Structures are given as structure tokens and as C-alpha cells.
């Protein structure tokens, strides 16, 4: 399942994000979005982009096109 497909309040664990470029992958890792990390979708913006997610107690905004490339496993 993709991160962008989660419903509001749903929790999952990041499994991979291999479809992204190295630069984007590094930025996500610096922000705490790492494989095997729990993530929770807080809400989607009114127009659907960006998504607000919580990772390790920190709230982040992630573009939908990036969230489409992040594979998660629902808990």
C-alpha cells in the first residue's frame, strides 16, 4: 500500500521508497522517514495535497507525488 492511500488517523510502517531519486530519499531520511519506521496520517489538505503525517512524534507535510512512492504496511 502507498502512504498516500492511508485514511485519516490510520497508522502504518514504512517498508520502502525505492522509486524516489537519491536526493529526495536523503531528504526524507533526514526528516525521519526511514524504512521500518511507524508513520500516522494526520490529515489531507482540503485539495488533497500535501498530506500531514506524524513520524517519531514530529508532524511533517509530504507532497502526494512523494507519498505515492512510499510503500507502507498497515498496522
DSSP file (Angstrom, degrees, kcal/mol; ACC not computed):
  #  RESIDUE AA STRUCTURE BP1 BP2  ACC     N-H-->O    O-->H-N    N-H-->O    O-->H-N    TCO  KAPPA ALPHA  PHI   PSI    X-CA   Y-CA   Z-CA
    1    1 A X              0   0    0      0, 0.0    71,-3.3     0, 0.0     2,-0.3   0.000 360.0 360.0 360.0 150.1    0.0    0.0    0.0
    2    2 A X  B >   -A   71   0A   0     69,-0.2     3,-1.6     1,-0.1     4,-0.3  -0.649 360.0-122.5 -93.6 151.5    1.1    3.6   -0.6
    3    3 A X  G >  S+     0   0    0     67,-2.3     3,-1.4    64,-1.0    65,-0.2   0.860 113.0  59.7 -57.9 -36.6    1.4    6.2    2.0
    4    4 A X  G 3  S+     0   0    0     63,-0.9    -1,-0.3     1,-0.2    64,-0.1   0.656  97.5  61.3 -68.6 -15.0   -1.0    8.4    0.0
    5    5 A X  G <  S+     0   0    0     -3,-1.6    -1,-0.2    62,-0.2    -2,-0.2   0.503  78.5 111.4 -91.3  -5.4   -3.7    5.7    0.3
    6    6 A X    <   -     0   0    0     -3,-1.4     2,-0.2    -4,-0.3     3,-0.1  -0.319  66.6-125.1 -66.1 152.0   -3.9    5.7    4.1
    7    7 A X    >   -     0   0    0      1,-0.1     3,-2.4     4,-0.1    34,-0.3  -0.609  43.4 -74.3 -93.0 159.6   -7.1    7.1    5.7
    8    8 A X  T 3  S+     0   0    0      1,-0.3    34,-0.2    -2,-0.2    -1,-0.1  -0.295 121.0  11.9 -56.2 128.9   -7.0    9.9    8.2
    9    9 A X  T 3  S+     0   0    0     32,-3.3    -1,-0.3     1,-0.3     2,-0.2   0.324  94.2 137.2  86.0  -6.8   -5.8    8.6   11.6
   10   10 A X    <   -     0   0    0     -3,-2.4    31,-2.2    31,-0.2     2,-0.3  -0.490  42.4-145.9 -77.2 142.0   -4.5    5.3   10.1
   11   11 A X  E     +B   40   0A   0     29,-0.2    64,-1.6    -2,-0.2     2,-0.3  -0.816  24.9 159.1-108.9 148.1   -1.1    4.0   11.2
   12   12 A X  E     -BC  39  74A   0     27,-2.7    27,-3.1    -2,-0.3     2,-0.4  -0.926  35.5-114.9-153.3 174.1    1.4    2.1    9.2
   13   13 A X  E     -BC  38  73A   0     60,-2.2    60,-2.4    -2,-0.3    25,-0.2  -0.983  32.1-118.4-120.3 130.9    5.1    1.1    9.0
   14   14 A X  E     + C   0  72A   0     23,-2.4    22,-3.4    -2,-0.4    23,-0.3  -0.489  32.7 174.9 -67.7 129.7    7.3    2.3    6.1
   15   15 A X  E     -     0   0A   0     56,-3.0     2,-0.3     1,-0.4    57,-0.2   0.786  57.6 -27.3-104.6 -40.1    8.6   -0.6    4.1
   16   16 A X  E     - C   0  71A   0     55,-1.4    55,-2.9    19,-0.1    -1,-0.4  -0.989  30.5-165.4-166.6 163.8   10.4    1.1    1.2
   17   17 A X    >   +     0   0    0     -2,-0.3     3,-0.9    53,-0.2    53,-0.1  -0.287  37.2 142.4-150.8  57.4   10.7    4.1   -1.1
   18   18 A X  T 3   +     0   0    0      1,-0.2    52,-0.1    51,-0.1     7,-0.1   0.667  60.6  71.0 -76.1 -18.1   13.0    2.8   -3.8
   19   19 A X  T 3  S+     0   0    0     50,-0.6    -1,-0.2     2,-0.0     2,-0.2   0.588  83.3  91.0 -76.0  -9.0   11.2    4.7   -6.6
   20   20 A X  S <  S-     0   0    0     -3,-0.9    -3,-0.1    49,-0.2    46,-0.0  -0.483  84.6-102.5 -88.8 156.5   12.5    8.1   -5.4
   21   21 A X     >  -     0   0    0     -2,-0.2     4,-2.5     1,-0.1     5,-0.2  -0.289  35.0-108.8 -68.7 161.8   15.6    9.8   -6.5
   22   22 A X  H  > S+     0   0    0      1,-0.2     4,-2.4     2,-0.2     5,-0.2   0.876 117.9  54.0 -61.2 -38.4   18.6    9.7   -4.2
   23   23 A X  H  > S+     0   0    0      2,-0.2     4,-1.9     1,-0.2    -1,-0.2   0.936 111.8  42.9 -62.9 -47.0   18.3   13.4   -3.3
   24   24 A X  H  > S+     0   0    0      1,-0.2     4,-2.4     2,-0.2    -2,-0.2   0.909 112.9  53.5 -66.0 -41.8   14.6   13.1   -2.3
   25   25 A X  H  X S+     0   0    0     -4,-2.5     4,-2.2     1,-0.2    -1,-0.2   0.907 108.5  49.7 -59.8 -42.9   15.4    9.8   -0.4
   26   26 A X  H  X S+     0   0    0     -4,-2.4     4,-2.2     2,-0.2    -1,-0.2   0.902 109.8  50.9 -63.3 -41.7   18.1   11.5    1.6
   27   27 A X  H  X S+     0   0    0     -4,-1.9     4,-1.6     1,-0.2    -2,-0.2   0.907 110.6  49.0 -63.4 -41.2   15.9   14.5    2.5
   28   28 A X  H  <>S+     0   0    0     -4,-2.4     5,-2.6     1,-0.2     4,-0.5   0.908 110.4  50.7 -64.0 -41.2   13.2   12.1    3.7
   29   29 A X  H ><5S+     0   0    0     -4,-2.2     3,-1.0     1,-0.2    -2,-0.2   0.878 107.0  53.6 -65.2 -37.8   15.7   10.2    5.8
   30   30 A X  H 3<5S+     0   0    0     -4,-2.2    -1,-0.2     1,-0.2    -2,-0.2   0.859 107.7  52.0 -63.1 -34.7   17.0   13.4    7.4
   31   31 A X  T 3<5S-     0   0    0     -4,-1.6    -1,-0.2    -5,-0.2    -2,-0.2   0.538 127.6-100.1 -79.7  -6.4   13.4   14.2    8.4
   32   32 A X  T < 5S+     0   0    0     -3,-1.0     2,-1.5    -4,-0.5    -3,-0.2   0.442  79.3 135.3 104.2   0.6   13.0   10.7   10.0
   33   33 A X      < +     0   0    0     -5,-2.6     2,-0.3    -6,-0.2    -1,-0.2  -0.666  32.1 151.7 -84.7  90.2   11.1    8.9    7.2
   34   34 A X    >   -     0   0    0     -2,-1.5     3,-1.2     4,-0.1   -20,-0.3  -0.824  53.1 -86.3-118.1 154.9   13.2    5.7    7.3
   35   35 A X  T 3  S+     0   0    0     -2,-0.3   -20,-0.2     1,-0.2     3,-0.1  -0.311 115.2  24.5 -56.9 146.2   12.3    2.1    6.4
   36   36 A X  T 3  S+     0   0    0    -22,-3.4     2,-0.5     1,-0.2    -1,-0.2   0.682  93.8 131.4  68.3  21.9   10.7    0.2    9.4
   37   37 A X    <   -     0   0    0     -3,-1.2   -23,-2.4   -23,-0.3    -1,-0.2  -0.892  60.1-120.4-105.4 131.5    9.5    3.4   10.9
   38   38 A X  E     -B   13   0A   0     -2,-0.5    18,-0.5   -25,-0.2     2,-0.3  -0.431  34.3-176.4 -67.0 143.1    5.9    3.8   12.2
   39   39 A X  E     -BD  12  55A   0    -27,-3.1   -27,-2.7    16,-0.1     2,-0.4  -0.988  12.6-158.9-140.9 147.7    4.0    6.6   10.5
   40   40 A X  E     -BD  11  54A   0     14,-1.8    14,-2.7    -2,-0.3     2,-0.7  -0.996  18.4-132.5-130.5 132.1    0.5    8.0   11.0
   41   41 A X  E     - D   0  53A   0    -31,-2.2   -32,-3.3    -2,-0.4    12,-0.2  -0.750  23.0-178.7 -82.4 115.7   -1.6   10.0    8.5
   42   42 A X  E     -     0   0A   0     10,-2.6     2,-0.3    -2,-0.7    -1,-0.2   0.945  58.2 -41.9 -79.6 -53.0   -2.9   13.0   10.5
   43   43 A X  E     - D   0  52A   0      9,-1.4     9,-3.2   -35,-0.1     2,-0.4  -0.984  46.6-115.7-168.7 164.1   -4.9   14.6    7.6
   44   44 A X  E     - D   0  51A   0     -2,-0.3     7,-0.2     7,-0.2     5,-0.1  -0.861  41.6-105.3-105.6 145.1   -5.0   15.5    4.0
   45   45 A X    >   -     0   0    0      5,-2.1     3,-2.5    -2,-0.4     5,-0.1  -0.270  39.6-100.8 -63.0 156.9   -5.2   19.2    2.9
   46   46 A X  T 3  S+     0   0    0      1,-0.3    -1,-0.1     2,-0.1     4,-0.1   0.819 126.7  42.1 -52.4 -35.0   -8.6   20.3    1.6
   47   47 A X  T 3  S-     0   0    0      2,-0.2    -1,-0.3     3,-0.1    -2,-0.1   0.377 122.8-106.4 -93.5   4.5   -7.4   20.0   -2.1
   48   48 A X  S <  S+     0   0    0     -3,-2.5     2,-0.4     2,-0.2    -2,-0.1   0.300  79.7 118.9  94.1  -9.1   -5.7   16.7   -1.3
   49   49 A X        +     0   0    0     -5,-0.1    -2,-0.2    14,-0.1     2,-0.1  -0.981  58.7  26.2-143.0 126.5   -2.1   17.9   -1.4
   50   50 A X  S    S-     0   0    0     12,-0.5    -5,-2.1    -2,-0.4     2,-0.4   0.513  73.2-143.4 -88.7-178.6    0.0   17.9    0.8
   51   51 A X  E     -DE  44  62A   0     11,-2.9    11,-2.8    -7,-0.2     2,-0.6  -0.855   8.5-138.1-104.0 141.5   -0.5   15.2    3.5
   52   52 A X  E     +DE  43  61A   0     -9,-3.2   -10,-2.6    -2,-0.4    -9,-1.4  -0.906  30.8 175.9-100.1 120.4    0.2   15.8    7.1
   53   53 A X  E     -DE  41  60A   0      7,-2.9     7,-3.4    -2,-0.6     2,-0.5  -0.881  24.7-138.2-122.9 155.2    2.0   12.8    8.6
   54   54 A X  E     +DE  40  59A   0    -14,-2.7   -14,-1.8    -2,-0.3     2,-0.4  -0.964  23.1 174.1-115.9 125.4    3.4   12.1   12.1
   55   55 A X  E >  S-DE  39  58A   0      3,-2.8     3,-1.9    -2,-0.5   -16,-0.1  -0.990  71.5 -16.0-132.0 122.4    6.8   10.3   12.3
   56   56 A X  T 3  S-     0   0    0    -18,-0.5    -1,-0.1    -2,-0.4     3,-0.1   0.851 128.9 -51.7  54.0  38.4    8.6    9.8   15.7
   57   57 A X  T 3  S+     0   0    0      1,-0.2     2,-0.4     0, 0.0    -1,-0.3   0.509 116.1 113.5  80.1   5.1    6.4   12.5   17.3
   58   58 A X  E <   -E   55   0A   0     -3,-1.9    -3,-2.8   -27,-0.1     2,-0.5  -0.921  61.5-136.4-113.5 134.9    7.1   15.1   14.6
   59   59 A X  E     +E   54   0A   0     -2,-0.4     2,-0.3    -5,-0.2    -5,-0.2  -0.776  28.8 179.2 -91.3 128.5    4.5   16.4   12.2
   60   60 A X  E     -E   53   0A   0     -7,-3.4    -7,-2.9    -2,-0.5     2,-0.5  -0.917  26.5-133.6-128.2 152.7    5.6   16.7    8.6
   61   61 A X  E     -E   52   0A   0     -2,-0.3     2,-0.4    -9,-0.2    -9,-0.2  -0.934  26.4-173.4-104.6 128.8    4.0   17.8    5.3
   62   62 A X  E     -E   51   0A   0    -11,-2.8   -11,-2.9    -2,-0.5   -12,-0.5  -0.982  24.5-119.8-126.4 131.0    4.6   15.4    2.4
   63   63 A X     >  -     0   0    0     -2,-0.4     4,-2.5   -13,-0.2     3,-0.4  -0.351  23.7-123.1 -64.5 148.5    3.6   16.0   -1.2
   64   64 A X  H  > S+     0   0    0      1,-0.2     4,-2.2     2,-0.2   -60,-0.2   0.871 110.4  57.4 -63.2 -38.3    1.2   13.4   -2.7
   65   65 A X  H  4 S+     0   0    0      1,-0.2     4,-0.4     2,-0.2    -1,-0.2   0.842 111.5  43.2 -64.7 -30.3    3.6   12.6   -5.5
   66   66 A X  H >4 S+     0   0    0     -3,-0.4     3,-1.3     2,-0.2     4,-0.4   0.893 111.5  53.5 -77.0 -42.2    6.3   11.7   -3.0
   67   67 A X  H >< S+     0   0    0     -4,-2.5     3,-1.0     1,-0.3   -64,-1.0   0.808 100.7  62.6 -62.0 -29.5    3.8    9.8   -0.8
   68   68 A X  T 3< S+     0   0    0     -4,-2.2    -1,-0.3     1,-0.2    -2,-0.2   0.757 103.2  49.6 -65.1 -24.0    2.8    7.8   -3.8
   69   69 A X  T <  S+     0   0    0     -3,-1.3     2,-0.7    -4,-0.4   -50,-0.6   0.449  91.5  90.6 -95.4  -1.6    6.4    6.4   -4.0
   70   70 A X    <   -     0   0    0     -3,-1.0   -67,-2.3    -4,-0.4     2,-0.4  -0.865  66.7-151.0-100.9 116.7    6.5    5.4   -0.3
   71   71 A X  E     +AC   2  16A   0    -55,-2.9   -56,-3.0    -2,-0.7   -55,-1.4  -0.696  19.7 179.8 -87.0 134.7    5.4    1.9    0.4
   72   72 A X  E     - C   0  14A   0    -71,-3.3     2,-0.5    -2,-0.4   -58,-0.2  -0.896  25.3-139.3-131.5 161.2    3.8    1.1    3.8
   73   73 A X  E     - C   0  13A   0    -60,-2.4   -60,-2.2    -2,-0.3     2,-0.1  -0.989  29.9-123.5-121.0 120.6    2.3   -1.8    5.6
   74   74 A X  E       C   0  12A   0     -2,-0.5   -62,-0.3   -62,-0.2   -64,-0.0  -0.386 360.0 360.0 -68.0 136.9   -0.8   -1.1    7.7
   75   75 A X              0   0    0    -64,-1.6    -1,-0.1    -2,-0.1   -63,-0.1   0.446 360.0 360.0 -82.4 360.0   -0.5   -2.0   11.4
